[in-house]
Amino acid sequence: MPTHDDSIPPPPARPRESHKGTYGSALIVAGSTGMSGAAILSGLGALRSGAGLVFLVVPDAIQAIVAASEPSYLTIGLPSDAAGRIAGDAANVLKQVLTGKTAVAIGPGLGQSEPLQSLVADLYATCELPLVIDADGLNLLAKSGMDLSRKSGVRILTPHPGEFARLVGRSSNEVQEQREALATEFASRHQIVLVLKGHGTIVTDGDRNAINQTGNSGMSTGGTGDVLTGLIVGLLAQGMPAYEAARLGVHLHGLAGDLAALQHSESGLIASDLPRFLGEAWRQFLGHGSREPVKQWQLL
């Protein structure tokens, strides 16, 4: 039986005598025509994690849009197909740009194609770096039918219930009725870390289970998961172990959402609010040492 874990792991150390190389290099493969926002949001999440360098690998069709949205990350354009997705012949270039990075994420806004399915499956199986898979990356893995236990490094999967249903071959209703049991079994069987998103997001490695206590209904809007992907890969890039990076990332992500909702309301919250409130979420987490969801009186 897995143990229930109520603790929040400490963040990566921030020594005074440090430089950007101290805090790792996160690389995110994301975006397609019409989905440049997914790449941008994930990049902002990674920047707000404290990572030293953040690289966004996007189709060259949208590179200018992504680069113009934020000067703090770096962009790498890969060849695009006719639909503005990363083309199949980009796989070798992608392997080259992995050199020198410390963690990778793939999936937000990536789109669907047979070449992308092969690219994601190959990266999942062969990448030796810690790898976060989200959104279209998860759907492409589900379509591939590959054995998710066959991998060369640490893997974190961050599905919402619908994506997880496709991975386990069940309905979304079944997933919601058996969230913790199915998540734990899946993580244990494939030796991965699973983040099953939703109310009371579950973080599990099959041995330890945590039910997140931060977040609110305002986060049920497009793009919030992209921010979480960036946040987790940024923590991985700084050397955090997979379970701890996922656990802390989910907590901070929800805390930023709670802070944003205090200002904008749950109904008025949008995904791009989250990166703007991650700095305050860090401040509260580090300054107050609180492990509880933020309350309104704490801000008065």
N, C-alpha and C positions, 0 to 999 in steps of 0.2 A: 504494500500500500504506500502511495506517495505521502510525504510529509507536507503539511500546510505551512506555508511560509508567510508570515505577516510583516517581516522586516523589509526595509528599503536599503539596498546596498549603498555603501559610500561612493561618492563620485571619484573619477580619476584625480590623482594628485596634481596640483598646480604649483610646482616649485618656482621660487622667485627667479632663479637663474635658469631661464628656459627660452626657447625660441619656437618658431612654428613647427619645426621638425620634431620637437618634443611631443607634440600632440597628434601626430599621425596624419595620414592622407586618406580621406574617404573618397571613393569613386562611385558615382551613381549612374546607371544606364537607364535612361528614361525618355519619355516623350515621343510624340509623333505629330504630324500636322493636325491641328485642332486640339491637341492635348499638351501644348507647351506648358500650360499652367501646372500640370502634374510634376514635370521636371523642376520647374521653378520652386514649387512648394517643398519638394523633397530636398532641394538644395538649401533652402532657407532653414529647414529643420536641422540639417547637418551642420550648417554654420552656427546655429544656436546651441549645438551640443558642446562646443568648445574645441572641435577638431582644428588642427593646425592648417590644413589645406583641404578644400572641397573641390572635386572635379565633377562636372556634369558631362556625361557622354550622351550626345543627342544626335538625331538625324541632321545632316547639314542643311536640310530644308528649313529647320526651325532654329538653327544655331544663333542667328542674329537676334531673334526675339528673346531667346533665353538669356543670352549674354547681356542684352540691354536692360534686363529687368533687375539685375543685382550685380554690382561691381566686385563683390567680395569673393565670389566663387570663380573658378576657371571653367571654360567650356572646350569640349573637343567634339568636332563634327565628324560623323561617320557617313559613308555613302547612303543615300536615301533611295527607296524604291519609288514607283510611280504614285503610290498612295501617301508618300511622306513618312513612311516607317523606315527604321534601320534595315538596310538591304542585306540579303543573305551573304554577299561576298565581303561583308564587313567583319566577319568573325576573326580573321587573322589580324586585322588592325586592332580589334578590341583586345586580343591577347597581348599585343605589344604594349598597349597603354596601361595594362595592369601592372607593369613593372614599376616597382618603387612604392606602390600603394599598400596600405595596411588593412583595409576592409573594403568590401564591395556591396552594392545593392543593385537589384535589377527589377524592373516591372512597372513602376508608375507611368501610366499613359503610353505604354510601349506599343499597343496594338496587337493584332493577331495575324499571323501568316505562317506558312509552313517553314520558311527559312528561319523565322524568329523562334519557332518551336524547337528547331534543331539547335539554334544558338543557345537558348536558355537551358535546354537539356544538357548540352555539352559543358556549359559553364558550371551548372550544378554538379555534374559528375567529376570535373577535372580541376576546378579552381581550388588552389591550396589556401587561399585567403579566406577569412570569415566572410560569409555571404548571406545577405538578407534578400528574401524573395517575397514580393508583394504584387497585388493587383494582377495585371496582365501576365506577369511572370508566373504567378500561381496557376492561372487558367491554362497557360501554355504547358506547364508541367503536368497538369491533370490530363490534358489531351494526349501528351506523349506516352502516358502509361508506363513510364520508366520506374524502376525500383528506386525509391527515394532513399534507401539505405546505402546505395552505391554512390559514394561521394569521397572527395579528397580533403575536405576541411570542414570547419564548423558551419552549420546551417541554421538560420532562423527563418521560419515561415510566419507571415503575419496576415492570415486570412480573415475576412469577415465571414459570417455564417454561410452565405451563399457560395463563396469560394471554397470554404472548407467542405461543404456538402459535395462539391464536384470532386475534391481530392479523395474523399472517403466513399463516394458512391452512394450517398444517402440523400434524403430530402432535407431542405432547410429546417422544416418542422422537427424532424428527428434530431438534427444537430442541436437545435435550441432546447429540446427536451432532455438531452443527455450531454450538455456542453462539457462539463468537467470530465466525465468518464471517457467520452470519445477523444477529447483533446489529450488526456493523459496517456491513453492507449496508443494513440498515433505517435506522440512524441517518443514514447518508450520503444515502440516497434522500430522506428526509423532512426533513433538516436539523434534527434534534432531538438531544438527549442521551438515551441509553438506558442504564438501569441494569437489567441482566438478572441477577436475584437467584439465589442458590444457592451451592453450594460454589465458591469462586473467583468471586464476583460480578464481572461485567464492567461497566465504565463506559466508554462510547464516545460520541464525537461524530462518528464516521465517519473522522476524521483521527487521533485519539489514542485508544489503547486502554489501559486499566489493568485488571489482574487483582488484585482485593483479596486481601490476605493475612491479614486478621483475621477472627475469627468461628469458630464451632464448631457441632457438631450440635445442641447444646441450643437453638439459635436456630430450629430447625425446628419451630416451634410457633406457634399462632395469635396474631396481634397484633404480632409483632416487626416486620413490614413497615409497620404503622401508625406505629410509633415512628420508623422511618426516613423515612417521608414527612414527618412533622413536623420532623425534624432538618434535612432538606434544604431545606424551604421556609423554615425559620428562618434558615438560612445565606444563602439567596437574598435574604431580606428585608433582610439586613445589607449587601447590595450585592455579594456574591460572584458572579462569572460562573457560568453554568450548569454547565459541565463541572467547574469547580473546586469548586463547592458540592456536586455529586453525589459527586465523588471523596473530598473530606474527610468528608462525611456518612457514606458507606459505611465508611470507615476507622474513624471514631469509634464508629459503631454496632457494628461487629464487635469493637472493642476493649472496649467496655462489656460485650458478651456474654462475652468472654474473662475479664474481671474478675469478672463475675457467676458464671461457671462455677467459678472457683477457690473461691468461697465456697459455692455451692449445688450444684455438680456440673452436668455437662451434662444429665443426666437430670432434675435438679430445677429447671432454669432455666425461668422463665416470662416472658412478654413484659413484665409490669410491673416486673420486675427491671431492665430496661435503662435506663429513665430514672433509676433510683436510682444506677446505676453510671456514668452519663454524666459526672457531675461529676468522678469519679476518672479517667475516660478522658481528659477535658480536662486534668486535672492532670498526668497522665503524659505526654501529648502535648506540652504546653507546657513543663512543668518539666524533663523529661529530653531532650526533642527527639528521642525515639526514633521511628524509622519502621518498626520491626520489631514483629511480634505480641508481646503481653505474655507474659513467662515467669514461672513461679511464683517463681523466685528473686528477681525484681525486687520482690516484695512482702514479702520477708523482712527 
